[in-house]
Amino acid sequence: MAKIFSGIRPSGKLHLGNYLGAIKNWLELQNDSEQAIFAVVDYHGITTPYDSTTYKQQVNDVVLDYLAAGIDPDKSLLIRQSKVPQHTELAWIFNTITPIGWLDRLPNYREKLDQVEHSSDISAKSYQNNLALLAYPVLMAADILLYKSSLVPVGDDQKQHIDLTNEIGSKFNHLFGEVFPNVKTHIVQGARIMSLQDPTKKMSKTGDDGIALSDEPDVIRAKIKKAVTDSGKEVKYDEKEKPAISNLLTIYHLLSGKEVNAIEKEYGGKSYVEFKNDLAEVVVSFLKPFQEKKKEFENNPKGIMKILEVSEEKARKLADNTLVEIKDKMGLL
Ligand code: TRP
């Protein structure tokens, strides 16, 4: 049985892409693991422009989303990264053994740099090529290895970060002695949900591009109506020729449990409009129980705080155990 760790940046509302690409798997894994820790990685979230006046609220909102989606605090630890300071402490230690050359070639870094530099947000200027943007994956390696995690359920865009985590872990083991296990990525096949407006891009934000887990039924209906479709009129899965319809079919399949073939048959001879109308109802009814649970949690802020504090206290203990071992090996004790 594995030790699981995963995290999501609190950079916006969680959307269907986050749910189907990551959280859905976490729910299965938490039932069958030796240890499961899920984090809101708020220190990662501040490496790109953010609003300090709403950040606390944003972090709490992701916590509510996790709980409403079914992360069970009896089975998993649910933590805010910044409340377990050992994450940044280990990141500093890892900084000392990570060559810059391992970091500045990573495509995720190049992309973020580009985003910050071309952002229309004026506050983005003060973020240009900051050191933390470069060191981002080192903190991620610390998140994972701090708990000696061995399995990380993430989307395939994070694969290179996990490779780097292993490079850092094995370099440490080599230099100071065996501490860290090898980490495996747990990637969900077929759960790369694309933007509703541009099916060549991953769903990474809400607005017209993505459906937030907390979107009201009418908002969902309007977004799906507006979703781009492909030329032709057949509801058919074909990633190359029909990327938009294929994405909508994937969402339909994953939320309804019906096989893609069966859905294609059901809509044989029917229009895109009919298909989209039904898909909207599939999404609305799928999200209904989630939204009801979220409201319950929203009405219980004290209970939520308690869950976080208990988890974070346990996480600090686990983290301390590893740090003592690390510091001992490094001559820091
Ligand atoms: N980099 C991840 C992302 O952008 C978020 C993340 C931070 C993470 N630390 C992590 C994911 C540790 C898994 C494990 O999605």
Residues whose N, C-alpha, C, O or C-beta is under 5 A from the ligand:
A	BS01	LIG	F5 S6 G7 I8 R9 V41 H44 M140 D143 V154
